[in-house]
Amino acid sequence: MINAPNLIEQLKSGDEKTIRKIYEDNKNGFLLFANRYALDKEELIDIYQDAVIALIENAKKGKIDELKSSLTTYLFGIGKFMVFQRLKKKNKTIPSDELEHFELEYDDYSEDEMNIQLLSLRESLKKLGEQCLKVLTLFYYEEKKLDEIQTLLGYTNKDVLKSQKSRCLKQLKDLTKK
């Protein structure tokens, strides 16, 4: 097996044989992994191809020279981000437990700024109370209507729930500003 630094160098040089091998070696695994999301096979193949292109571009730009994970893990991270972006465009929900452990690895953003924002948001979410976390997760991540949340969480009055959601959102905003 070729070691990662050699693979990265071969990706940088655009070595077609290496690119084809990486593509073929990871395709079925990615499709199995991504199949749990509500996208059809053709969309998943398109996303996988885009992820491979992004991997090659990141290699050529020197952005993965000091890669701490395997190329497969990095490629799947790019693909997972692209899947989430596609779902977001289609207004489909992503399970909140997926978001909790999700790390962005696709490099189509200002990395430093995004990392700072994500770290701040993660830390702020940890500081929120359990009830606030439930309300905000159900409303924003699972895109539930207030009526559904009222039933799920046992609120007797919709206005009380609206006030709670508003207070929780304000609390989260205040925590992220600190």
C-alpha positions as CSV (number, residue, x, y, z in Angstrom):
1,M,0.0,0.0,0.0
2,I,1.3,3.5,-0.9
3,N,1.7,5.7,2.1
4,A,-0.3,8.9,2.5
5,P,2.5,11.5,1.7
6,N,3.2,9.6,-1.6
7,L,-0.5,9.6,-2.4
8,I,-0.8,13.3,-1.7
9,E,2.2,14.0,-3.9
10,Q,0.7,11.9,-6.7
11,L,-2.6,13.7,-6.4
12,K,-0.8,17.0,-6.6
13,S,0.9,16.0,-9.8
14,G,-2.5,14.8,-11.2
15,D,-1.4,11.2,-11.5
16,E,-4.4,9.6,-13.3
17,K,-3.7,6.1,-12.1
18,T,-3.6,7.2,-8.4
19,I,-6.8,9.3,-8.9
20,R,-8.6,6.4,-10.5
21,K,-7.4,4.0,-7.7
22,I,-8.6,6.4,-4.9
23,Y,-11.9,6.9,-6.8
24,E,-12.5,3.2,-7.2
25,D,-11.3,2.1,-3.8
26,N,-13.6,4.5,-2.0
27,K,-16.7,4.7,-4.2
28,N,-18.7,1.7,-2.8
29,G,-17.8,2.6,0.8
30,F,-19.0,6.2,0.3
31,L,-22.2,5.1,-1.4
32,L,-23.0,2.7,1.5
33,F,-22.2,5.4,4.0
34,A,-24.2,8.1,2.3
35,N,-27.1,5.9,1.4
36,R,-28.7,6.6,4.8
37,Y,-29.5,10.2,3.7
38,A,-32.6,10.9,1.6
39,L,-30.9,11.3,-1.8
40,D,-31.0,9.0,-4.8
41,K,-28.1,7.1,-6.1
42,E,-27.3,9.4,-9.0
43,E,-27.1,12.4,-6.6
44,L,-24.8,10.5,-4.3
45,I,-22.6,9.5,-7.3
46,D,-22.5,13.2,-8.4
47,I,-21.6,14.3,-4.8
48,Y,-18.9,11.6,-4.6
49,Q,-17.3,12.8,-7.9
50,D,-17.4,16.4,-6.6
51,A,-15.8,15.3,-3.4
52,V,-13.0,13.5,-5.3
53,I,-12.4,16.7,-7.3
54,A,-12.3,18.7,-4.1
55,L,-9.8,16.3,-2.6
56,I,-7.5,16.7,-5.7
57,E,-7.9,20.5,-5.6
58,N,-7.1,20.6,-1.9
59,A,-4.0,18.4,-2.5
60,K,-2.8,20.7,-5.4
61,K,-3.3,23.7,-3.1
62,G,-1.2,22.1,-0.4
63,K,-4.1,22.1,2.1
64,I,-3.7,18.4,3.0
65,D,0.1,18.2,3.2
66,E,-0.2,17.8,7.0
67,L,-3.3,15.6,7.0
68,K,-3.9,14.0,10.4
69,S,-6.6,11.6,9.2
70,S,-6.5,9.0,6.3
71,L,-7.3,10.2,2.8
72,T,-10.5,8.1,3.0
73,T,-11.7,9.8,6.2
74,Y,-10.9,13.2,4.6
75,L,-12.7,12.3,1.4
76,F,-15.8,11.1,3.3
77,G,-15.8,14.3,5.4
78,I,-15.9,16.3,2.2
79,G,-18.6,14.1,0.8
80,K,-20.6,14.3,4.1
81,F,-20.4,18.1,4.0
82,M,-21.6,18.1,0.4
83,V,-24.5,15.8,1.3
84,F,-25.6,18.1,4.0
85,Q,-25.4,21.1,1.7
86,R,-27.6,19.2,-0.9
87,L,-30.1,18.3,1.8
88,K,-30.2,21.9,3.0
89,K,-30.9,23.1,-0.5
90,K,-33.8,20.6,-0.7
91,N,-35.0,21.7,2.7
92,K,-34.6,18.2,4.1
93,T,-33.6,17.7,7.7
94,I,-30.4,16.3,9.1
95,P,-30.6,14.2,12.3
96,S,-29.4,16.4,15.2
97,D,-27.1,13.6,16.4
98,E,-25.3,13.8,13.1
99,L,-24.7,17.5,13.5
100,E,-23.4,17.1,17.0
101,H,-20.4,15.1,15.9
102,F,-20.0,16.6,12.4
103,E,-16.7,18.2,11.6
104,L,-16.4,20.3,8.5
105,E,-13.5,19.2,6.3
106,Y,-14.5,20.7,2.9
107,D,-12.5,23.7,2.1
108,D,-14.9,26.0,0.3
109,Y,-15.1,28.6,3.1
110,S,-12.9,30.8,5.2
111,E,-11.5,28.1,7.3
112,D,-10.3,30.1,10.2
113,E,-13.5,32.1,10.5
114,M,-15.7,29.1,10.1
115,N,-13.7,27.1,12.7
116,I,-14.0,29.9,15.2
117,Q,-17.7,30.2,14.6
118,L,-18.3,26.5,14.9
119,L,-16.2,26.2,18.1
120,S,-18.1,29.1,19.6
121,L,-21.4,27.6,18.7
122,R,-20.5,24.2,20.0
123,E,-19.3,25.6,23.3
124,S,-22.4,27.8,23.6
125,L,-24.7,24.8,22.9
126,K,-23.0,22.9,25.7
127,K,-23.8,25.8,28.1
128,L,-27.5,25.9,27.2
129,G,-29.9,24.2,29.5
130,E,-31.4,20.9,28.4
131,Q,-34.9,22.3,27.7
132,C,-33.5,25.1,25.6
133,L,-31.4,22.7,23.6
134,K,-34.4,20.5,23.0
135,V,-36.6,23.4,21.9
136,L,-34.0,24.9,19.5
137,T,-33.0,21.5,18.1
138,L,-36.6,20.5,17.4
139,F,-37.3,23.9,15.8
140,Y,-34.2,24.6,13.8
141,Y,-32.5,21.3,13.1
142,E,-35.5,19.0,12.9
143,E,-37.7,21.8,11.5
144,K,-40.7,20.9,13.6
145,K,-43.7,23.3,13.8
146,L,-44.4,24.9,17.2
147,D,-47.6,22.8,17.5
148,E,-45.5,19.6,17.2
149,I,-42.9,20.8,19.7
150,Q,-45.7,21.8,22.1
151,T,-47.0,18.3,22.0
152,L,-43.6,16.6,22.1
153,L,-42.4,18.6,25.1
154,G,-45.7,18.9,26.9
155,Y,-46.2,22.6,26.8
156,T,-49.8,23.6,27.7
157,N,-49.7,26.9,25.9
158,K,-48.2,27.7,22.5
159,D,-47.4,31.3,23.6
160,V,-45.3,30.0,26.5
161,L,-43.4,27.8,24.0
162,K,-42.8,30.9,21.7
163,S,-41.5,32.9,24.7
164,Q,-39.3,29.9,25.7
165,K,-37.9,29.6,22.2
166,S,-37.2,33.3,22.0
167,R,-35.4,33.3,25.4
168,C,-33.4,30.3,24.4
169,L,-32.3,31.9,21.1
170,K,-31.4,35.1,22.9
171,Q,-29.4,33.1,25.5
172,L,-27.6,31.2,22.7
173,K,-26.8,34.5,20.9
174,D,-25.5,36.0,24.1
175,L,-23.3,33.0,24.8
176,T,-21.8,33.0,21.3
177,K,-20.8,36.7,21.7
178,K,-18.8,36.1,24.8
